[in-house]
Amino acid sequence: MQQRRSALRFALDNIGWLISSLLLAFVVWYAALAARDPIEQRRLNGQVPIEIRYDEGLIVANRPPTTAQVTVRGLQTTLEVLELRNVKVVADLTNLTPRPEPYTIELSGLLSAEVRGAAVVSVQPSRISVQLARRAEQLKDISIRFDQEAPIGYTVTAVPAQTEVLIVGAAERVAQVTAVQARVNVQNQRGIFTVTVPLSAVDEDGRTITDVTLTPTEVAVTVDVQQRSDVTELAIEPRLIGDLPSGYLRVNQTWSPRRVFVRGNRRVIEALNGVIFTEPIDLSNRTETFTQTVRLSVPTGVVLLEARDIAVTVEIEAVQGSREFTNIPVQVQGIDPADFTITVQPERVNIIVRGAQVALEALGADDVRVFAPLNGLGVGVHQVALQAAIAREGFSGENVVIPNNVVEVTITARNPTPTATFTPTARPAP
């Protein structure tokens, strides 16, 4: 009995040392582990999708944020292999009912079960506002809406590839949808064509309702644009009369509109051979481009579907030509001849003037001036490029070509400054 008590006392006296030893061993082990694989905190690169959980039969009626930034803490080796797919951000609204005001829900960050040695420490944003509503769905017929009226003289039919669309959303918003439209553009279209266009839900006032989901989101529409059987399309042709003055050319003419629709006596319309002319446009005495508004010459028994004035632009240009002038004296410019004697070689040159032929015929040699610019030049011999000017409206120096446009100019001072000379004084003989 005495021996048992002694053994118990020995164990009690040494248990403290045992616990201390174990704690010391754990600290040493943890320090060694931390040195090899330290604990770090880092923000993950990229955004994590937010999963919003709510009860069946409900729907999110607002547009809360869809992603969040996540910060994690853990072993370095774990964080180095951690991927965004291993992280989940959850907004839990289960067991909550719809109400007028949104819920403010705290986001939770979770790591998948296979991730060891790490945990989510923060999520940004930390809270989001979520509006819950009763979910509703409804089937609606697709209606075709044309962006422009059908072209005059044509009929347009459009058939969608499917006739119905499923609308899903908050019950209140789904109830506001009065139509689902497919908008089609038929401008400048003829014949049969197929186009894929987006669908849009609208209310009774035609305003788009964006916070509902449509399935499908777009539809293929087959459109048929055909001319009416009682209407004929005619090409418009300007009727130009008279001749331009000599020396002028009509280089082009444009007009708008270029086509018109008529109906009436079929025999008269067929006799037009697909063309209807404007009232006469007289070109006599026209020397410049002009625009004139005229009416169409509509035969008796034919009616225009739409009264049209035709704007016709006729482009007119003068016939271009060239003319040579010989023995034009070269004048000097930029130096006062009272102070200097100036000689120019050659003193006269030939030039060629280009421009409108009618203007060239009225041009005389006296209208042309050729000069050598001497500004900044001093006494000596210089090579100078000639310039030209024409004292006639419609001409400039750019119209003049001087085949040999470099002359030699000698400049001599009329009153040169005398140069002092030194005369030695004779000394008397010794």
Order of alpha helices (4+ residues) and beta strands (2+ residues): alpha-beta-beta-beta-beta-alpha-beta-beta-beta-beta-beta-beta-beta-beta-alpha-beta-beta-beta-beta-beta-beta-beta-alpha-beta-beta-beta-beta-beta-beta-beta-alpha-beta-beta-beta-beta-beta
